[in-house]
Amino acid sequence: MNVLVFRTNINSGQRLHKAACRLCKLRGICRWSVDMEDRDCVLRIETPTDLTNPYTEQSIIRLLTRAGLQCEALL
């Protein structure tokens, strides 16, 4: 599995719903979660490690930014 980790502003049910509406439509994501208890509201996305996986940190950031959410990669 490839794990992408992000700092977000997903700290409410409304923002979680916005993110879920976008992330649930993406094929190839095995699992995702948001830790709203963490001060960075960490979003973790698990994707397959194969070469056909189209999701990068930048593509996820773009997707969530377009939804009005803040998102930046955590190293």
mmCIF file of the N, C-alpha and C atoms, coordinates in Angstrom:
data_MODEL
# 
_entry.id   MODEL 
# 
loop_
_atom_site.group_PDB 
_atom_site.id 
_atom_site.type_symbol 
_atom_site.label_atom_id 
_atom_site.label_alt_id 
_atom_site.label_comp_id 
_atom_site.label_asym_id 
_atom_site.label_entity_id 
_atom_site.label_seq_id 
_atom_site.pdbx_PDB_ins_code 
_atom_site.Cartn_x 
_atom_site.Cartn_y 
_atom_site.Cartn_z 
_atom_site.occupancy 
_atom_site.B_iso_or_equiv 
_atom_site.pdbx_formal_charge 
_atom_site.auth_seq_id 
_atom_site.auth_comp_id 
_atom_site.auth_asym_id 
_atom_site.auth_atom_id 
_atom_site.pdbx_PDB_model_num 
ATOM 1   N N  . MET A 1 1  ? 0.831   -1.184 0.000   1.00 0.00 ? 1  MET A N  1 
ATOM 2   C CA . MET A 1 1  ? 0.000   0.000  0.000   1.00 0.00 ? 1  MET A CA 1 
ATOM 3   C C  . MET A 1 1  ? 0.877   1.250  0.000   1.00 0.00 ? 1  MET A C  1 
ATOM 4   N N  . ASN A 1 2  ? 0.392   2.247  -0.676  1.00 0.00 ? 2  ASN A N  1 
ATOM 5   C CA . ASN A 1 2  ? 0.998   3.564  -0.675  1.00 0.00 ? 2  ASN A CA 1 
ATOM 6   C C  . ASN A 1 2  ? 0.119   4.434  0.221   1.00 0.00 ? 2  ASN A C  1 
ATOM 7   N N  . VAL A 1 3  ? 0.711   5.165  1.148   1.00 0.00 ? 3  VAL A N  1 
ATOM 8   C CA . VAL A 1 3  ? -0.065  6.004  2.067   1.00 0.00 ? 3  VAL A CA 1 
ATOM 9   C C  . VAL A 1 3  ? 0.295   7.457  1.816   1.00 0.00 ? 3  VAL A C  1 
ATOM 10  N N  . LEU A 1 4  ? -0.733  8.255  1.535   1.00 0.00 ? 4  LEU A N  1 
ATOM 11  C CA . LEU A 1 4  ? -0.577  9.696  1.370   1.00 0.00 ? 4  LEU A CA 1 
ATOM 12  C C  . LEU A 1 4  ? -1.118  10.346 2.639   1.00 0.00 ? 4  LEU A C  1 
ATOM 13  N N  . VAL A 1 5  ? -0.369  11.304 3.188   1.00 0.00 ? 5  VAL A N  1 
ATOM 14  C CA . VAL A 1 5  ? -0.751  11.928 4.459   1.00 0.00 ? 5  VAL A CA 1 
ATOM 15  C C  . VAL A 1 5  ? -0.775  13.441 4.273   1.00 0.00 ? 5  VAL A C  1 
ATOM 16  N N  . PHE A 1 6  ? -1.856  14.073 4.764   1.00 0.00 ? 6  PHE A N  1 
ATOM 17  C CA . PHE A 1 6  ? -2.063  15.500 4.557   1.00 0.00 ? 6  PHE A CA 1 
ATOM 18  C C  . PHE A 1 6  ? -2.496  16.202 5.840   1.00 0.00 ? 6  PHE A C  1 
ATOM 19  N N  . ARG A 1 7  ? -2.130  17.452 5.962   1.00 0.00 ? 7  ARG A N  1 
ATOM 20  C CA . ARG A 1 7  ? -2.663  18.364 6.981   1.00 0.00 ? 7  ARG A CA 1 
ATOM 21  C C  . ARG A 1 7  ? -3.840  19.063 6.315   1.00 0.00 ? 7  ARG A C  1 
ATOM 22  N N  . THR A 1 8  ? -4.989  19.111 7.009   1.00 0.00 ? 8  THR A N  1 
ATOM 23  C CA . THR A 1 8  ? -6.190  19.696 6.409   1.00 0.00 ? 8  THR A CA 1 
ATOM 24  C C  . THR A 1 8  ? -6.898  20.608 7.413   1.00 0.00 ? 8  THR A C  1 
ATOM 25  N N  . ASN A 1 9  ? -7.986  21.205 6.948   1.00 0.00 ? 9  ASN A N  1 
ATOM 26  C CA . ASN A 1 9  ? -8.887  21.940 7.840   1.00 0.00 ? 9  ASN A CA 1 
ATOM 27  C C  . ASN A 1 9  ? -10.219 21.197 7.974   1.00 0.00 ? 9  ASN A C  1 
ATOM 28  N N  . ILE A 1 10 ? -10.192 19.890 7.811   1.00 0.00 ? 10 ILE A N  1 
ATOM 29  C CA . ILE A 1 10 ? -11.403 19.065 7.932   1.00 0.00 ? 10 ILE A CA 1 
ATOM 30  C C  . ILE A 1 10 ? -11.646 18.821 9.419   1.00 0.00 ? 10 ILE A C  1 
ATOM 31  N N  . ASN A 1 11 ? -12.311 19.783 10.047  1.00 0.00 ? 11 ASN A N  1 
ATOM 32  C CA . ASN A 1 11 ? -12.499 19.747 11.493  1.00 0.00 ? 11 ASN A CA 1 
ATOM 33  C C  . ASN A 1 11 ? -13.969 19.836 11.903  1.00 0.00 ? 11 ASN A C  1 
ATOM 34  N N  . SER A 1 12 ? -14.860 19.596 10.951  1.00 0.00 ? 12 SER A N  1 
ATOM 35  C CA . SER A 1 12 ? -16.290 19.619 11.263  1.00 0.00 ? 12 SER A CA 1 
ATOM 36  C C  . SER A 1 12 ? -17.000 18.594 10.389  1.00 0.00 ? 12 SER A C  1 
ATOM 37  N N  . GLY A 1 13 ? -18.202 18.282 10.765  1.00 0.00 ? 13 GLY A N  1 
ATOM 38  C CA . GLY A 1 13 ? -18.993 17.340 9.994   1.00 0.00 ? 13 GLY A CA 1 
ATOM 39  C C  . GLY A 1 13 ? -19.260 17.829 8.580   1.00 0.00 ? 13 GLY A C  1 
ATOM 40  N N  . GLN A 1 14 ? -19.478 19.119 8.430   1.00 0.00 ? 14 GLN A N  1 
ATOM 41  C CA . GLN A 1 14 ? -19.745 19.693 7.108   1.00 0.00 ? 14 GLN A CA 1 
ATOM 42  C C  . GLN A 1 14 ? -18.522 19.551 6.197   1.00 0.00 ? 14 GLN A C  1 
ATOM 43  N N  . ARG A 1 15 ? -17.341 19.847 6.722   1.00 0.00 ? 15 ARG A N  1 
ATOM 44  C CA . ARG A 1 15 ? -16.121 19.716 5.922   1.00 0.00 ? 15 ARG A CA 1 
ATOM 45  C C  . ARG A 1 15 ? -15.813 18.245 5.632   1.00 0.00 ? 15 ARG A C  1 
ATOM 46  N N  . LEU A 1 16 ? -16.080 17.391 6.591   1.00 0.00 ? 16 LEU A N  1 
ATOM 47  C CA . LEU A 1 16 ? -15.883 15.960 6.380   1.00 0.00 ? 16 LEU A CA 1 
ATOM 48  C C  . LEU A 1 16 ? -16.784 15.460 5.251   1.00 0.00 ? 16 LEU A C  1 
ATOM 49  N N  . HIS A 1 17 ? -18.014 15.937 5.239   1.00 0.00 ? 17 HIS A N  1 
ATOM 50  C CA . HIS A 1 17 ? -18.960 15.560 4.184   1.00 0.00 ? 17 HIS A CA 1 
ATOM 51  C C  . HIS A 1 17 ? -18.456 16.027 2.814   1.00 0.00 ? 17 HIS A C  1 
ATOM 52  N N  . LYS A 1 18 ? -17.944 17.263 2.743   1.00 0.00 ? 18 LYS A N  1 
ATOM 53  C CA . LYS A 1 18 ? -17.384 17.775 1.483   1.00 0.00 ? 18 LYS A CA 1 
ATOM 54  C C  . LYS A 1 18 ? -16.256 16.878 0.985   1.00 0.00 ? 18 LYS A C  1 
ATOM 55  N N  . ALA A 1 19 ? -15.364 16.517 1.893   1.00 0.00 ? 19 ALA A N  1 
ATOM 56  C CA . ALA A 1 19 ? -14.236 15.654 1.522   1.00 0.00 ? 19 ALA A CA 1 
ATOM 57  C C  . ALA A 1 19 ? -14.733 14.277 1.100   1.00 0.00 ? 19 ALA A C  1 
ATOM 58  N N  . ALA A 1 20 ? -15.662 13.723 1.850   1.00 0.00 ? 20 ALA A N  1 
ATOM 59  C CA . ALA A 1 20 ? -16.181 12.385 1.551   1.00 0.00 ? 20 ALA A CA 1 
ATOM 60  C C  . ALA A 1 20 ? -16.838 12.340 0.177   1.00 0.00 ? 20 ALA A C  1 
ATOM 61  N N  . CYS A 1 21 ? -17.575 13.377 -0.174  1.00 0.00 ? 21 CYS A N  1 
ATOM 62  C CA . CYS A 1 21 ? -18.233 13.415 -1.486  1.00 0.00 ? 21 CYS A CA 1 
ATOM 63  C C  . CYS A 1 21 ? -17.216 13.332 -2.612  1.00 0.00 ? 21 CYS A C  1 
ATOM 64  N N  . ARG A 1 22 ? -16.048 13.917 -2.427  1.00 0.00 ? 22 ARG A N  1 
ATOM 65  C CA . ARG A 1 22 ? -15.009 13.877 -3.467  1.00 0.00 ? 22 ARG A CA 1 
ATOM 66  C C  . ARG A 1 22 ? -14.224 12.574 -3.420  1.00 0.00 ? 22 ARG A C  1 
ATOM 67  N N  . LEU A 1 23 ? -13.787 12.184 -2.226  1.00 0.00 ? 23 LEU A N  1 
ATOM 68  C CA . LEU A 1 23 ? -12.904 11.022 -2.099  1.00 0.00 ? 23 LEU A CA 1 
ATOM 69  C C  . LEU A 1 23 ? -13.610 9.707  -2.417  1.00 0.00 ? 23 LEU A C  1 
ATOM 70  N N  . CYS A 1 24 ? -14.889 9.601  -2.083  1.00 0.00 ? 24 CYS A N  1 
ATOM 71  C CA . CYS A 1 24 ? -15.609 8.352  -2.327  1.00 0.00 ? 24 CYS A CA 1 
ATOM 72  C C  . CYS A 1 24 ? -15.840 8.094  -3.808  1.00 0.00 ? 24 CYS A C  1 
ATOM 73  N N  . LYS A 1 25 ? -15.738 9.122  -4.641  1.00 0.00 ? 25 LYS A N  1 
ATOM 74  C CA . LYS A 1 25 ? -15.918 8.957  -6.078  1.00 0.00 ? 25 LYS A CA 1 
ATOM 75  C C  . LYS A 1 25 ? -14.652 8.470  -6.775  1.00 0.00 ? 25 LYS A C  1 
ATOM 76  N N  . LEU A 1 26 ? -13.515 8.515  -6.084  1.00 0.00 ? 26 LEU A N  1 
ATOM 77  C CA . LEU A 1 26 ? -12.244 8.147  -6.702  1.00 0.00 ? 26 LEU A CA 1 
ATOM 78  C C  . LEU A 1 26 ? -12.056 6.641  -6.675  1.00 0.00 ? 26 LEU A C  1 
ATOM 79  N N  . ARG A 1 27 ? -11.856 6.056  -7.826  1.00 0.00 ? 27 ARG A N  1 
ATOM 80  C CA . ARG A 1 27 ? -11.570 4.618  -7.902  1.00 0.00 ? 27 ARG A CA 1 
ATOM 81  C C  . ARG A 1 27 ? -10.099 4.413  -7.590  1.00 0.00 ? 27 ARG A C  1 
ATOM 82  N N  . GLY A 1 28 ? -9.800  3.351  -6.922  1.00 0.00 ? 28 GLY A N  1 
ATOM 83  C CA . GLY A 1 28 ? -8.407  3.050  -6.634  1.00 0.00 ? 28 GLY A CA 1 
ATOM 84  C C  . GLY A 1 28 ? -7.968  3.457  -5.244  1.00 0.00 ? 28 GLY A C  1 
ATOM 85  N N  . ILE A 1 29 ? -8.821  4.148  -4.524  1.00 0.00 ? 29 ILE A N  1 
ATOM 86  C CA . ILE A 1 29 ? -8.496  4.455  -3.136  1.00 0.00 ? 29 ILE A CA 1 
ATOM 87  C C  . ILE A 1 29 ? -9.034  3.305  -2.296  1.00 0.00 ? 29 ILE A C  1 
ATOM 88  N N  . CYS A 1 30 ? -8.153  2.662  -1.568  1.00 0.00 ? 30 CYS A N  1 
ATOM 89  C CA . CYS A 1 30 ? -8.553  1.512  -0.753  1.00 0.00 ? 30 CYS A CA 1 
ATOM 90  C C  . CYS A 1 30 ? -9.253  1.953  0.529   1.00 0.00 ? 30 CYS A C  1 
ATOM 91  N N  . ARG A 1 31 ? -8.690  2.980  1.143   1.00 0.00 ? 31 ARG A N  1 
ATOM 92  C CA . ARG A 1 31 ? -9.202  3.447  2.430   1.00 0.00 ? 31 ARG A CA 1 
ATOM 93  C C  . ARG A 1 31 ? -8.762  4.889  2.634   1.00 0.00 ? 31 ARG A C  1 
ATOM 94  N N  . TRP A 1 32 ? -9.570  5.652  3.375   1.00 0.00 ? 32 TRP A N  1 
ATOM 95  C CA . TRP A 1 32 ? -9.145  6.983  3.774   1.00 0.00 ? 32 TRP A CA 1 
ATOM 96  C C  . TRP A 1 32 ? -9.764  7.291  5.131   1.00 0.00 ? 32 TRP A C  1 
ATOM 97  N N  . SER A 1 33 ? -9.117  8.186  5.875   1.00 0.00 ? 33 SER A N  1 
ATOM 98  C CA . SER A 1 33 ? -9.644  8.581  7.181   1.00 0.00 ? 33 SER A CA 1 
ATOM 99  C C  . SER A 1 33 ? -9.127  9.972  7.526   1.00 0.00 ? 33 SER A C  1 
ATOM 100 N N  . VAL A 1 34 ? -9.886  10.645 8.390   1.00 0.00 ? 34 VAL A N  1 
ATOM 101 C CA . VAL A 1 34 ? -9.488  11.959 8.899   1.00 0.00 ? 34 VAL A CA 1 
ATOM 102 C C  . VAL A 1 34 ? -9.500  11.887 10.411  1.00 0.00 ? 34 VAL A C  1 
ATOM 103 N N  . ASP A 1 35 ? -8.414  12.299 11.025  1.00 0.00 ? 35 ASP A N  1 
ATOM 104 C CA . ASP A 1 35 ? -8.331  12.363 12.481  1.00 0.00 ? 35 ASP A CA 1 
ATOM 105 C C  . ASP A 1 35 ? -8.663  13.786 12.904  1.00 0.00 ? 35 ASP A C  1 
ATOM 106 N N  . MET A 1 36 ? -9.939  14.037 13.190  1.00 0.00 ? 36 MET A N  1 
ATOM 107 C CA . MET A 1 36 ? -10.373 15.381 13.565  1.00 0.00 ? 36 MET A CA 1 
ATOM 108 C C  . MET A 1 36 ? -9.966  15.740 14.990  1.00 0.00 ? 36 MET A C  1 
ATOM 109 N N  . GLU A 1 37 ? -9.484  14.778 15.757  1.00 0.00 ? 37 GLU A N  1 
ATOM 110 C CA . GLU A 1 37 ? -8.986  15.048 17.112  1.00 0.00 ? 37 GLU A CA 1 
ATOM 111 C C  . GLU A 1 37 ? -7.561  15.609 17.071  1.00 0.00 ? 37 GLU A C  1 
ATOM 112 N N  . ASP A 1 38 ? -6.830  15.298 16.021  1.00 0.00 ? 38 ASP A N  1 
ATOM 113 C CA . ASP A 1 38 ? -5.459  15.780 15.856  1.00 0.00 ? 38 ASP A CA 1 
ATOM 114 C C  . ASP A 1 38 ? -5.499  17.265 15.487  1.00 0.00 ? 38 ASP A C  1 
ATOM 115 N N  . ARG A 1 39 ? -4.552  18.033 15.977  1.00 0.00 ? 39 ARG A N  1 
ATOM 116 C CA . ARG A 1 39 ? -4.579  19.481 15.700  1.00 0.00 ? 39 ARG A CA 1 
ATOM 117 C C  . ARG A 1 39 ? -4.376  19.787 14.218  1.00 0.00 ? 39 ARG A C  1 
ATOM 118 N N  . ASP A 1 40 ? -3.744  18.865 13.478  1.00 0.00 ? 40 ASP A N  1 
ATOM 119 C CA . ASP A 1 40 ? -3.541  19.048 12.040  1.00 0.00 ? 40 ASP A CA 1 
ATOM 120 C C  . ASP A 1 40 ? -4.648  18.424 11.201  1.00 0.00 ? 40 ASP A C  1 
ATOM 121 N N  . CYS A 1 41 ? -5.664  17.856 11.845  1.00 0.00 ? 41 CYS A N  1 
ATOM 122 C CA . CYS A 1 41 ? -6.775  17.207 11.129  1.00 0.00 ? 41 CYS A CA 1 
ATOM 123 C C  . CYS A 1 41 ? -6.227  16.334 9.998   1.00 0.00 ? 41 CYS A C  1 
ATOM 124 N N  . VAL A 1 42 ? -5.426  15.355 10.379  1.00 0.00 ? 42 VAL A N  1 
ATOM 125 C CA . VAL A 1 42 ? -4.666  14.550 9.428   1.00 0.00 ? 42 VAL A CA 1 
ATOM 126 C C  . VAL A 1 42 ? -5.574  13.649 8.597   1.00 0.00 ? 42 VAL A C  1 
ATOM 127 N N  . LEU A 1 43 ? -5.404  13.771 7.275   1.00 0.00 ? 43 LEU A N  1 
ATOM 128 C CA . LEU A 1 43 ? -6.083  12.922 6.308   1.00 0.00 ? 43 LEU A CA 1 
ATOM 129 C C  . LEU A 1 43 ? -5.083  11.880 5.827   1.00 0.00 ? 43 LEU A C  1 
ATOM 130 N N  . ARG A 1 44 ? -5.459  10.605 5.919   1.00 0.00 ? 44 ARG A N  1 
ATOM 131 C CA . ARG A 1 44 ? -4.619  9.506  5.430   1.00 0.00 ? 44 ARG A CA 1 
ATOM 132 C C  . ARG A 1 44 ? -5.376  8.785  4.326   1.00 0.00 ? 44 ARG A C  1 
ATOM 133 N N  . ILE A 1 45 ? -4.696  8.590  3.212   1.00 0.00 ? 45 ILE A N  1 
ATOM 134 C CA . ILE A 1 45 ? -5.303  7.907  2.065   1.00 0.00 ? 45 ILE A CA 1 
ATOM 135 C C  . ILE A 1 45 ? -4.415  6.739  1.688   1.00 0.00 ? 45 ILE A C  1 
ATOM 136 N N  . GLU A 1 46 ? -5.006  5.558  1.594   1.00 0.00 ? 46 GLU A N  1 
ATOM 137 C CA . GLU A 1 46 ? -4.276  4.360  1.178   1.00 0.00 ? 46 GLU A CA 1 
ATOM 138 C C  . GLU A 1 46 ? -4.651  4.037  -0.265  1.00 0.00 ? 46 GLU A C  1 
ATOM 139 N N  . THR A 1 47 ? -3.620  3.862  -1.087  1.00 0.00 ? 47 THR A N  1 
ATOM 140 C CA . THR A 1 47 ? -3.819  3.511  -2.490  1.00 0.00 ? 47 THR A CA 1 
ATOM 141 C C  . THR A 1 47 ? -2.923  2.324  -2.826  1.00 0.00 ? 47 THR A C  1 
ATOM 142 N N  . PRO A 1 48 ? -3.244  1.589  -3.875  1.00 0.00 ? 48 PRO A N  1 
ATOM 143 C CA . PRO A 1 48 ? -2.380  0.479  -4.283  1.00 0.00 ? 48 PRO A CA 1 
ATOM 144 C C  . PRO A 1 48 ? -1.009  1.000  -4.714  1.00 0.00 ? 48 PRO A C  1 
ATOM 145 N N  . THR A 1 49 ? -0.010  0.146  -4.649  1.00 0.00 ? 49 THR A N  1 
ATOM 146 C CA . THR A 1 49 ? 1.353   0.537  -4.987  1.00 0.00 ? 49 THR A CA 1 
ATOM 147 C C  . THR A 1 49 ? 1.704   0.237  -6.442  1.00 0.00 ? 49 THR A C  1 
ATOM 148 N N  . ASP A 1 50 ? 0.723   -0.064 -7.256  1.00 0.00 ? 50 ASP A N  1 
ATOM 149 C CA . ASP A 1 50 ? 1.034   -0.408 -8.644  1.00 0.00 ? 50 ASP A CA 1 
ATOM 150 C C  . ASP A 1 50 ? 1.244   0.835  -9.511  1.00 0.00 ? 50 ASP A C  1 
ATOM 151 N N  . LEU A 1 51 ? 1.700   0.612  -10.716 1.00 0.00 ? 51 LEU A N  1 
ATOM 152 C CA . LEU A 1 51 ? 2.022   1.722  -11.619 1.00 0.00 ? 51 LEU A CA 1 
ATOM 153 C C  . LEU A 1 51 ? 0.799   2.404  -12.205 1.00 0.00 ? 51 LEU A C  1 
ATOM 154 N N  . THR A 1 52 ? -0.373  1.791  -12.093 1.00 0.00 ? 52 THR A N  1 
ATOM 155 C CA . THR A 1 52 ? -1.587  2.383  -12.667 1.00 0.00 ? 52 THR A CA 1 
ATOM 156 C C  . THR A 1 52 ? -2.290  3.316  -11.698 1.00 0.00 ? 52 THR A C  1 
ATOM 157 N N  . ASN A 1 53 ? -1.749  3.499  -10.516 1.00 0.00 ? 53 ASN A N  1 
ATOM 158 C CA . ASN A 1 53 ? -2.364  4.369  -9.522  1.00 0.00 ? 53 ASN A CA 1 
ATOM 159 C C  . ASN A 1 53 ? -2.213  5.829  -9.961  1.00 0.00 ? 53 ASN A C  1 
ATOM 160 N N  . PRO A 1 54 ? -3.330  6.500  -10.267 1.00 0.00 ? 54 PRO A N  1 
ATOM 161 C CA . PRO A 1 54 ? -3.243  7.863  -10.788 1.00 0.00 ? 54 PRO A CA 1 
ATOM 162 C C  . PRO A 1 54 ? -3.152  8.960  -9.717  1.00 0.00 ? 54 PRO A C  1 
ATOM 163 N N  . TYR A 1 55 ? -3.206  8.609  -8.453  1.00 0.00 ? 55 TYR A N  1 
ATOM 164 C CA . TYR A 1 55 ? -3.302  9.633  -7.414  1.00 0.00 ? 55 TYR A CA 1 
ATOM 165 C C  . TYR A 1 55 ? -1.944  9.992  -6.826  1.00 0.00 ? 55 TYR A C  1 
ATOM 166 N N  . THR A 1 56 ? -1.671  11.271 -6.850  1.00 0.00 ? 56 THR A N  1 
ATOM 167 C CA . THR A 1 56 ? -0.452  11.814 -6.266  1.00 0.00 ? 56 THR A CA 1 
ATOM 168 C C  . THR A 1 56 ? -0.865  12.806 -5.187  1.00 0.00 ? 56 THR A C  1 
ATOM 169 N N  . GLU A 1 57 ? 0.104   13.247 -4.414  1.00 0.00 ? 57 GLU A N  1 
ATOM 170 C CA . GLU A 1 57 ? -0.191  14.269 -3.409  1.00 0.00 ? 57 GLU A CA 1 
ATOM 171 C C  . GLU A 1 57 ? -0.812  15.496 -4.073  1.00 0.00 ? 57 GLU A C  1 
ATOM 172 N N  . GLN A 1 58 ? -0.241  15.918 -5.196  1.00 0.00 ? 58 GLN A N  1 
ATOM 173 C CA . GLN A 1 58 ? -0.742  17.115 -5.880  1.00 0.00 ? 58 GLN A CA 1 
ATOM 174 C C  . GLN A 1 58 ? -2.165  16.940 -6.394  1.00 0.00 ? 58 GLN A C  1 
ATOM 175 N N  . SER A 1 59 ? -2.504  15.768 -6.893  1.00 0.00 ? 59 SER A N  1 
ATOM 176 C CA . SER A 1 59 ? -3.863  15.569 -7.408  1.00 0.00 ? 59 SER A CA 1 
ATOM 177 C C  . SER A 1 59 ? -4.893  15.596 -6.280  1.00 0.00 ? 59 SER A C  1 
ATOM 178 N N  . ILE A 1 60 ? -4.552  15.046 -5.121  1.00 0.00 ? 60 ILE A N  1 
ATOM 179 C CA . ILE A 1 60 ? -5.465  15.079 -3.968  1.00 0.00 ? 60 ILE A CA 1 
ATOM 180 C C  . ILE A 1 60 ? -5.594  16.512 -3.443  1.00 0.00 ? 60 ILE A C  1 
ATOM 181 N N  . ILE A 1 61 ? -4.482  17.227 -3.373  1.00 0.00 ? 61 ILE A N  1 
ATOM 182 C CA . ILE A 1 61 ? -4.519  18.624 -2.919  1.00 0.00 ? 61 ILE A CA 1 
ATOM 183 C C  . ILE A 1 61 ? -5.415  19.449 -3.834  1.00 0.00 ? 61 ILE A C  1 
ATOM 184 N N  . ARG A 1 62 ? -5.258  19.282 -5.146  1.00 0.00 ? 62 ARG A N  1 
ATOM 185 C CA . ARG A 1 62 ? -6.096  20.014 -6.109  1.00 0.00 ? 62 ARG A CA 1 
ATOM 186 C C  . ARG A 1 62 ? -7.571  19.688 -5.914  1.00 0.00 ? 62 ARG A C  1 
ATOM 187 N N  . LEU A 1 63 ? -7.874  18.400 -5.767  1.00 0.00 ? 63 LEU A N  1 
ATOM 188 C CA . LEU A 1 63 ? -9.257  17.949 -5.608  1.00 0.00 ? 63 LEU A CA 1 
ATOM 189 C C  . LEU A 1 63 ? -9.911  18.599 -4.385  1.00 0.00 ? 63 LEU A C  1 
ATOM 190 N N  . LEU A 1 64 ? -9.224  18.569 -3.259  1.00 0.00 ? 64 LEU A N  1 
ATOM 191 C CA . LEU A 1 64 ? -9.807  19.108 -2.025  1.00 0.00 ? 64 LEU A CA 1 
ATOM 192 C C  . LEU A 1 64 ? -9.814  20.629 -2.008  1.00 0.00 ? 64 LEU A C  1 
ATOM 193 N N  . THR A 1 65 ? -8.819  21.252 -2.620  1.00 0.00 ? 65 THR A N  1 
ATOM 194 C CA . THR A 1 65 ? -8.793  22.715 -2.705  1.00 0.00 ? 65 THR A CA 1 
ATOM 195 C C  . THR A 1 65 ? -9.970  23.213 -3.533  1.00 0.00 ? 65 THR A C  1 
ATOM 196 N N  . ARG A 1 66 ? -10.266 22.521 -4.613  1.00 0.00 ? 66 ARG A N  1 
ATOM 197 C CA . ARG A 1 66 ? -11.432 22.886 -5.442  1.00 0.00 ? 66 ARG A CA 1 
ATOM 198 C C  . ARG A 1 66 ? -12.734 22.772 -4.668  1.00 0.00 ? 66 ARG A C  1 
ATOM 199 N N  . ALA A 1 67 ? -12.747 21.912 -3.649  1.00 0.00 ? 67 ALA A N  1 
ATOM 200 C CA . ALA A 1 67 ? -13.941 21.744 -2.815  1.00 0.00 ? 67 ALA A CA 1 
ATOM 201 C C  . ALA A 1 67 ? -13.995 22.789 -1.699  1.00 0.00 ? 67 ALA A C  1 
ATOM 202 N N  . GLY A 1 68 ? -12.993 23.682 -1.661  1.00 0.00 ? 68 GLY A N  1 
ATOM 203 C CA . GLY A 1 68 ? -12.984 24.733 -0.644  1.00 0.00 ? 68 GLY A CA 1 
ATOM 204 C C  . GLY A 1 68 ? -12.305 24.316 0.645   1.00 0.00 ? 68 GLY A C  1 
ATOM 205 N N  . LEU A 1 69 ? -11.547 23.232 0.614   1.00 0.00 ? 69 LEU A N  1 
ATOM 206 C CA . LEU A 1 69 ? -10.857 22.745 1.807   1.00 0.00 ? 69 LEU A CA 1 
ATOM 207 C C  . LEU A 1 69 ? -9.372  23.069 1.706   1.00 0.00 ? 69 LEU A C  1 
ATOM 208 N N  . GLN A 1 70 ? -8.733  23.203 2.857   1.00 0.00 ? 70 GLN A N  1 
ATOM 209 C CA . GLN A 1 70 ? -7.280  23.384 2.885   1.00 0.00 ? 70 GLN A CA 1 
ATOM 210 C C  . GLN A 1 70 ? -6.635  22.012 2.998   1.00 0.00 ? 70 GLN A C  1 
ATOM 211 N N  . CYS A 1 71 ? -5.549  21.824 2.266   1.00 0.00 ? 71 CYS A N  1 
ATOM 212 C CA . CYS A 1 71 ? -4.890  20.536 2.256   1.00 0.00 ? 71 CYS A CA 1 
ATOM 213 C C  . CYS A 1 71 ? -3.442  20.732 1.849   1.00 0.00 ? 71 CYS A C  1 
ATOM 214 N N  . GLU A 1 72 ? -2.523  20.187 2.639   1.00 0.00 ? 72 GLU A N  1 
ATOM 215 C CA . GLU A 1 72 ? -1.102  20.213 2.283   1.00 0.00 ? 72 GLU A CA 1 
ATOM 216 C C  . GLU A 1 72 ? -0.460  18.916 2.711   1.00 0.00 ? 72 GLU A C  1 
ATOM 217 N N  . ALA A 1 73 ? 0.507   18.478 1.940   1.00 0.00 ? 73 ALA A N  1 
ATOM 218 C CA . ALA A 1 73 ? 1.166   17.207 2.206   1.00 0.00 ? 73 ALA A CA 1 
ATOM 219 C C  . ALA A 1 73 ? 1.996   17.289 3.483   1.00 0.00 ? 73 ALA A C  1 
ATOM 220 N N  . LEU A 1 74 ? 1.961   16.216 4.250   1.00 0.00 ? 74 LEU A N  1 
ATOM 221 C CA . LEU A 1 74 ? 2.834   16.070 5.420   1.00 0.00 ? 74 LEU A CA 1 
ATOM 222 C C  . LEU A 1 74 ? 3.928   15.094 5.069   1.00 0.00 ? 74 LEU A C  1 
ATOM 223 N N  . LEU A 1 75 ? 5.127   15.412 5.466   1.00 0.00 ? 75 LEU A N  1 
ATOM 224 C CA . LEU A 1 75 ? 6.255   14.525 5.153   1.00 0.00 ? 75 LEU A CA 1 
ATOM 225 C C  . LEU A 1 75 ? 6.461   13.514 6.246   1.00 0.00 ? 75 LEU A C  1 
# 
